[in-house]
Amino acid sequence: MFSEGETRRLLIDPRIRADGWRVVSYERWLAGDRTAADAVEEHPTDSGPGDYLLYLDGRPVADVEAKKPEVSPQEVIGQARRYSRTLADSPFRFGDARIPFVY
């Protein structure tokens, strides 16, 4: 089985890129290296870093969590929801969530 890092590198990163997002480290993105569709890796929230925070035209729209294939999706969605509620720099409010989508 794959580790989480291998899952990201071999399965998730290629899919995110194929869907038109640019995968970029948080440090590079924070330094101003931004495009219209960025998947920012290890983006901090007040409850821990999200694996990928998708930014569209400079606004956060989704959290994507990556796990080893044997981890249940139900476990991961709870983590993504928690991050969606604790993203400090979002202009959005969707109930208690600060971004509209979690994966």
N, C-alpha and C positions, 0 to 999 in steps of 0.2 A: 504494500500500500504506500501511497504518497504521504509525505509530511505536509504540513500546512504550507511551508515555503515552496515545496515542489508543486503542490496543487495550484498555488498562485502563479508560479512561473510557467508551468506546462499547460494548465487548463484555463485559468481565469484571465490572466494577462492577454493571451492571444484573442480570447473572445471579446474582451473589452475593447481591444484595439480594432478588431474586425467590425465592431459596432460603431466605430468612429471616434472613440475617446482616446486621448493621449494619456498614457500612464506616466506619472511624474512623482518624484519624491516630494514630501511636504517641504523639505528645506529648499529645494529648487523653486517650488511654487511660491513659497513665502518670499523668496528673494526677487520675485517679479517675473519669473519664467512662466507665463500663462498663455493659454490659447482659449478659444471659444468653448472647447469641450475637454475638460481635464478630469482625469481620475486620479485624485491626489492620495498617495499611499501614506498610511499611518498618520492620518489627520487627527490632531488632538481634539477631544471633547472633555467636558468636565467629569466624565465617568470613564475615561480611557480612550486610547486611539482607535478610530475606525480603520479597518483594513483599506478601504477605498472610499473617499467621499467624492461623489461626482459633482462637478461644477459645470453649469451651462451658462455661458455668457456672464461669468463672474459670480453666479449665485448658486448656492448649494441646493441640489435637487434630490440626491439619493445617497444612502449609505449602503455599501456592498460589503458583506462580511465573507471571508474566505476561511474554510475549515477543511480538515482532512475528509475524504469521501465517507468515512465511516461515522462521522458526527451527524446526528439527526438535524434536519433543517429546522425543526421546532425549537431546538436549543439555540440555534444561531439567530433566528428571528427575534427572540427575546433580547439578545445582546444588541442587535441592530436597532431595535425600538428604544432601548435605553440610550444609545448614542444619539438617536434622533431627538430625544428630549433634552439632551445636555450639550447641544452644539451652540456655543455662546455667540458666534458671529453671524448667525442667520437672520435675515430680515423677515422671515416667514413665521407664521403661527398656524398650525393645523391642530386644533385642540391643544394638547400638551406637547405635540411634536413640533420641531423646528425645521423639518424637511418633509416633503410630501411622500417619499418612497423609501422603503428599506428592503434589502435583498440579502 
